[in-house]
Structure formats: C-alpha cells, structure tokens
Amino acid sequence: MKAISVKIIHGEGREKYIFLVLSSFFVFFLALYFYFLNTAIWQTAQREKMESKISSLIPEVSLLDGQVFSLQSGITLEHAYALGFKDVSGDVKFITRKSLGRALSLNNEI
C-alpha cells in the first residue's frame, strides 16, 4: 500500500503518461508538417511542368487561330450558294414542346 501511495504522491505514472502523449502529438504534427511540405514541393514542380507545356503550345494555338480567321474571311454568301445552301422562303415555323412540369423558372419548364 505504501508503494502505491508513494507513486501517486510523486506522480511517476502520470509523468510518463503526459510524456507519451506529448511526444506522440509531436511526432504526429512533425509527420503532418513533412506531408504538407512534400505536397507543396510536388505541386510547385507540377505547376512548372504545366507552364512549360502551355508555353510550348501557345505558338501552335496561334497558328490554328490564324487559319480559322483566314477560313472565316473566305466564307461569303456566294460561297454558301455554291455549297448548296438556300435562302429561307415562306413562313418560318419553330418547333416547341410542352412544359414538363412546374418549376421555379420563368417559363414554368423544368
């Protein structure tokens, strides 16, 4: 009985418990720190790779844009007639459908 009361008075068991809890918290937060540091470094490297890919694709996209603009300038009404397009004649009708139900919209459609 004296040995138990001496341990309680001196708090030897409690000190070990507090030390284990604090050291496990320290190890946990140290692991978290290294994980986030590693993630930040990896994301920075990935961003640099993507920026280099983007910079290599910019000239190709610019070339394609130029081709699109030159093709668009060649489209005229006469060219459309030559391809077989015709003017719309007569009464123009548009197809509509019935609403599917009531909802929170301006046209009461889903």
C-alpha positions in Angstrom: 0.0 0.0 0.0 2.9 2.4 0.7 4.4 1.8 -2.7 1.1 2.8 -4.4 0.7 5.9 -2.3 4.3 7.0 -3.0 3.7 6.7 -6.8 0.5 8.7 -6.5 2.2 11.4 -4.4 5.2 11.7 -6.7 3.2 11.2 -9.9 5.6 8.9 -11.7 2.9 7.2 -13.7 1.3 10.5 -14.6 4.6 12.0 -15.8 5.2 9.0 -18.1 1.7 9.3 -19.5 2.0 13.0 -20.1 5.4 12.5 -21.8 4.0 9.8 -24.1 1.0 11.9 -25.0 3.1 15.0 -25.7 5.7 13.1 -27.7 3.0 11.3 -29.8 1.5 14.7 -30.5 4.9 16.0 -31.5 5.6 13.0 -33.8 2.1 13.4 -35.4 2.5 17.1 -36.1 6.0 16.5 -37.4 4.7 13.9 -39.8 1.9 16.3 -40.9 4.5 19.1 -41.4 6.6 16.9 -43.7 3.5 15.7 -45.6 2.3 19.2 -46.3 5.9 20.3 -47.2 6.2 17.4 -49.6 2.8 18.2 -51.2 3.7 21.9 -51.6 7.0 21.0 -53.3 5.3 18.4 -55.6 2.6 20.8 -56.6 5.2 23.5 -57.4 7.1 21.1 -59.6 3.8 20.0 -61.4 2.9 23.7 -62.0 6.3 24.4 -63.6 5.8 21.4 -65.9 2.3 22.6 -66.9 3.6 26.1 -67.5 6.3 24.8 -69.8 3.7 22.7 -71.7 1.5 25.7 -72.0 4.3 27.8 -73.3 5.1 25.2 -75.9 1.5 25.0 -77.1 1.0 28.8 -77.4 2.6 29.1 -80.9 0.6 26.1 -82.2 -2.7 27.6 -81.0 -1.8 31.0 -82.5 -1.2 29.3 -85.8 -4.5 27.5 -85.7 -6.3 30.7 -84.8 -4.8 32.4 -87.8 -6.0 29.5 -90.0 -9.5 29.8 -88.6 -9.6 33.6 -89.2 -8.4 33.1 -92.8 -11.0 30.5 -93.4 -13.8 32.6 -91.9 -12.9 35.5 -94.1 -13.4 33.3 -97.2 -17.0 32.5 -96.3 -19.4 34.6 -98.2 -23.0 34.4 -99.3 -21.9 33.4 -102.8 -19.7 30.6 -101.4 -22.6 29.3 -99.4 -24.8 29.3 -102.5 -22.1 27.4 -104.3 -22.1 24.8 -101.5 -25.8 24.3 -101.9 -27.3 26.4 -99.2 -30.5 28.2 -100.0 -32.4 31.2 -98.6 -35.3 30.5 -96.3 -38.6 31.2 -98.2 -42.1 31.2 -97.0 -43.4 31.1 -93.5 -40.8 30.2 -90.9 -42.0 27.9 -88.1 -40.2 26.9 -85.0 -40.7 23.7 -83.1 -41.7 24.0 -79.4 -42.6 21.4 -76.8 -45.0 21.4 -73.9 -43.6 22.1 -70.5 -42.6 19.1 -68.4 -44.0 20.4 -65.2 -44.0 23.4 -63.0 -40.7 24.6 -61.5 -39.0 27.8 -60.4 -38.4 29.2 -63.8 -39.7 32.0 -66.0 -41.3 29.6 -68.5 -42.6 27.1 -65.9 -40.4 24.4 -67.5 -38.0 22.0 -66.0 
